[in-house]
Amino acid sequence: MLKLFFWLLLIANGVLFAVNRGYLGATASERHEPKRMELQLQPETLTILPPNSEKLVAPAKAAAPLAAAEADKNAKPAVETPAVQAEAKSESKADTKPDPKSAAKAETIACTEIGNFNTVEARKFEAQLAGLHLSVKPVSRSIQEAGSYMVYLPSQDGRDGADRKAAELRRLDIQDFYVMPESQPNPALRWAISLGVFKTEEAAKAYIGQLISQGVRSARIIARNVTSTRQTYQWRGIDGATKASLDSLKAKFPNQEMRSCAG
């Protein structure tokens, strides 16, 4: 037993001797701090800085923007799906598209007139007009409708003046006329010269234009044979929405006319 203990102790001493001599690699003394300090290059230039030193804070501040830029560069752009793009376009169009109702309300019509109605048509029109509940009430007026219109030359100096006018008309090659007698019921037409009777005022005006081109410049128009009374309706200062409602109502009365009237 003593022999075994002797040999183990001897072997241990041998191993320790080999380690200290470096036969088995670096010695333990080389791993100590003083030995590593000796291997440093210019160890006298090393300094220990306090925690809040500006030399430590400045590099960190300079590195922060670079890190943020790198993160933005590496970030993946958001991918918009077709549905998202379509929704964005529709919202953009909705923001820029004008509201037709607002535009209609902003427009102001000075004066609009509908007519000419006879008694029966006027009652039907007023009944349907009441159903619209318009804020602006119409102003109705009655007009006398003439059965015909006469183009004539006013009388001058009685019968003698009528004879002179008749002779002048013949010289202008106008043969279609009639000298009205003194028995005429209307005093303004006694010894006047009728040049023609027309169904509408427009036709009478057209004939006067023809007479002017032939040298007759004193012709006049007079309504005759008043046969009926017509009703018209006027609205003043209405907006576009009210005008649209009146347009729809007028369409139900195709024989009537909608026109602008004096403001």
C-alpha positions in Angstrom: 0.0 0.0 0.0 2.8 2.4 0.8 4.5 1.5 -2.4 1.4 2.5 -4.4 1.1 5.8 -2.6 4.7 6.5 -3.2 4.5 5.9 -7.0 1.3 8.0 -7.3 3.0 10.9 -5.5 6.0 10.6 -7.7 3.9 10.6 -10.9 2.1 13.7 -9.7 5.3 15.6 -9.0 6.5 14.7 -12.5 3.4 16.0 -14.1 3.6 19.3 -12.1 7.3 19.7 -13.0 6.5 19.2 -16.8 3.7 21.8 -16.6 5.8 24.4 -15.0 8.6 23.9 -17.5 6.2 24.3 -20.4 6.7 20.8 -21.7 2.9 20.4 -21.9 2.0 23.9 -23.4 1.6 27.4 -21.9 2.4 27.7 -18.3 -0.1 28.9 -15.7 1.9 32.1 -15.1 1.4 33.2 -18.7 -2.4 33.2 -18.2 -2.2 35.7 -15.4 -3.1 39.5 -15.9 0.5 40.8 -15.6 1.7 38.5 -18.3 -1.1 39.6 -20.7 -0.3 43.3 -20.0 3.2 42.7 -21.1 2.0 41.4 -24.5 -0.1 44.6 -25.1 1.1 47.2 -27.7 1.7 50.5 -26.0 -0.2 49.8 -22.8 0.7 53.2 -21.4 -1.8 54.9 -23.9 -4.8 53.1 -22.4 -7.2 55.3 -20.3 -10.3 54.5 -18.3 -13.3 56.7 -19.2 -16.2 57.6 -16.9 -19.7 56.3 -17.8 -21.1 59.7 -19.0 -18.0 60.6 -21.1 -18.8 62.6 -24.3 -16.4 60.3 -26.1 -18.8 57.4 -25.4 -22.1 59.4 -26.1 -21.1 61.0 -29.5 -20.4 57.8 -31.3 -23.8 56.4 -30.1 -25.6 59.5 -31.4 -23.9 59.3 -34.8 -24.8 55.6 -35.1 -28.5 56.1 -34.4 -29.5 57.9 -37.7 -27.5 55.3 -39.7 -29.3 52.5 -37.9 -32.7 54.1 -38.7 -31.8 54.7 -42.3 -30.7 51.1 -42.6 -34.0 49.9 -41.0 -36.1 52.0 -43.5 -34.0 50.7 -46.4 -34.6 47.1 -45.4 -38.3 47.6 -44.6 -40.6 46.0 -47.2 -43.0 48.4 -48.9 -46.6 47.9 -48.3 -48.4 46.1 -51.1 -51.7 47.6 -52.1 -54.3 45.1 -53.3 -56.5 46.0 -56.3 -59.5 46.3 -53.9 -57.6 48.9 -51.8 -56.5 50.8 -54.9 -60.1 50.8 -56.3 -61.4 52.1 -53.0 -58.8 54.9 -52.8 -59.7 56.0 -56.4 -63.4 56.0 -55.6 -62.9 58.1 -52.5 -60.8 60.5 -54.5 -63.5 60.8 -57.2 -66.1 61.2 -54.5 -64.2 64.1 -52.9 -63.8 66.0 -56.2 -67.1 65.3 -57.9 -69.6 68.2 -57.5 -72.9 67.6 -55.9 -75.6 68.0 -58.6 -78.3 68.8 -56.0 -76.1 71.6 -54.6 -75.4 73.0 -58.1 -79.1 72.9 -58.9 -80.0 74.8 -55.7 -77.3 77.4 -56.3 -78.7 78.3 -59.8 -81.4 81.0 -59.7 -84.0 81.5 -62.5 -85.2 85.1 -62.8 -88.7 84.4 -64.2 -90.4 81.4 -65.8 -93.9 81.4 -67.3 -96.1 78.5 -68.4 -99.3 78.9 -70.4 -101.7 79.6 -72.3 -104.4 77.5 -70.5 -108.1 77.5 -71.1 -110.4 77.2 -68.1 -110.5 73.3 -68.1 -106.7 72.9 -68.5 -106.0 75.6 -65.9 -108.0 73.6 -63.3 -106.1 70.4 -64.1 -102.7 72.2 -64.0 -103.4 73.9 -60.6 -104.5 70.5 -59.1 -101.2 68.9 -60.1 -99.2 72.0 -59.2 -100.5 71.8 -55.6 -99.2 68.3 -55.3 -95.6 69.5 -55.9 -95.6 71.6 -52.6 -93.3 74.2 -54.1 -92.0 76.9 -51.7 -92.5 79.6 -54.4 -96.1 80.3 -55.3 -97.0 81.3 -58.9 -98.5 84.6 -60.0 -101.4 83.9 -62.4 -102.7 86.4 -65.0 -105.4 86.3 -67.6 -104.8 87.4 -71.2 -107.3 87.9 -74.0 -106.7 85.7 -77.0 -107.5 87.3 -80.4 -109.3 85.3 -83.1 -107.4 87.1 -85.8 -105.0 90.0 -86.6 -105.5 92.7 -89.2 -102.8 94.7 -90.9 -104.0 98.1 -91.8 -103.2 101.7 -92.6 -104.6 104.2 -90.1 -107.1 106.7 -91.5 -105.9 110.2 -92.4 -108.2 113.1 -93.5 -111.3 111.0 -93.9 -112.4 109.7 -97.3 -110.0 112.0 -99.2 -107.0 110.7 -97.3 -108.2 107.1 -97.9 -108.4 107.8 -101.6 -104.9 109.2 -101.7 -103.5 106.2 -99.8 -105.3 103.8 -102.2 -103.8 105.5 -105.2 -100.3 105.3 -103.6 -100.8 101.5 -103.0 -101.7 100.9 -106.6 -98.5 102.8 -107.7 -96.5 100.3 -105.5 -98.2 97.5 -107.2 -100.3 96.5 -104.1 -103.8 95.6 -105.2 -105.0 93.5 -102.3 -106.5 96.1 -99.9 -109.9 97.3 -98.7 -111.1 100.8 -97.8 -113.2 100.5 -94.6 -116.3 102.7 -94.7 -117.5 105.4 -92.3 -120.1 103.0 -90.9 -117.3 100.9 -89.2 -118.2 100.4 -85.5 -114.7 101.1 -84.3 -114.0 104.8 -84.8 -110.2 104.2 -85.2 -110.9 102.1 -88.3 -113.2 104.5 -90.2 -111.7 105.2 -93.6 -108.7 103.0 -92.7 -107.3 100.7 -95.3 -107.2 97.0 -94.5 -104.2 95.2 -96.1 -105.1 91.7 -94.8 -106.4 89.5 -92.0 -104.1 86.8 -90.4 -104.7 83.9 -88.0 -101.6 84.6 -85.9 -99.7 87.8 -84.9 -96.5 86.3 -86.2 -98.0 86.0 -89.7 -99.2 89.6 -89.5 -95.7 90.8 -88.5 -94.2 88.8 -91.3 -96.5 90.5 -93.8 -95.6 94.0 -92.5 -91.9 93.1 -93.1 -92.9 92.4 -96.7 -94.8 95.6 -97.1 -91.8 97.6 -95.8 -89.6 96.1 -98.5 -92.2 97.4 -101.0 -92.2 100.9 -99.6 -95.2 100.8 -97.2 -93.9 102.0 -93.8 -97.0 103.1 -91.9 -98.8 99.7 -91.6 -100.1 98.7 -88.2 -101.5 95.5 -86.5 -104.8 95.3 -84.6 -106.3 92.3 -82.9 -109.9 91.6 -83.8 -112.6 89.0 -82.9 -111.5 88.4 -79.3 -112.9 84.9 -78.6 -111.4 83.6 -75.3 -109.5 84.2 -72.2 -106.2 82.4 -71.5 -104.5 81.8 -68.2 -100.7 81.9 -67.6 -98.6 81.2 -64.5 -95.3 83.0 -63.6 -92.6 82.1 -61.0 -89.9 84.5 -60.1 -86.6 83.9 -58.3 -86.7 80.1 -58.3 -83.8 77.8 -57.9 -82.7 75.0 -60.2 -84.5 72.3 -58.2 -87.9 74.1 -58.5 -87.3 74.7 -62.2 -86.7 70.9 -62.7 -90.0 70.2 -60.9 -91.8 72.6 -63.2 -90.2 71.0 -66.3 -91.6 67.6 -65.2 -95.0 69.1 -64.7 -95.1 70.9 -68.0 -94.2 67.6 -69.8 -97.7 66.5 -68.8 -99.2 69.4 -70.8 -97.5 69.0 -74.2 -99.8 71.7 -75.8 -98.5 74.4 -73.4 -95.4 76.5 -73.7 -92.7 77.2 -71.1 -90.8 80.4 -71.7 -88.7 83.0 -69.9 -90.5 86.2 -68.9 -89.2 89.6 -68.0 -87.5 89.6 -64.7 
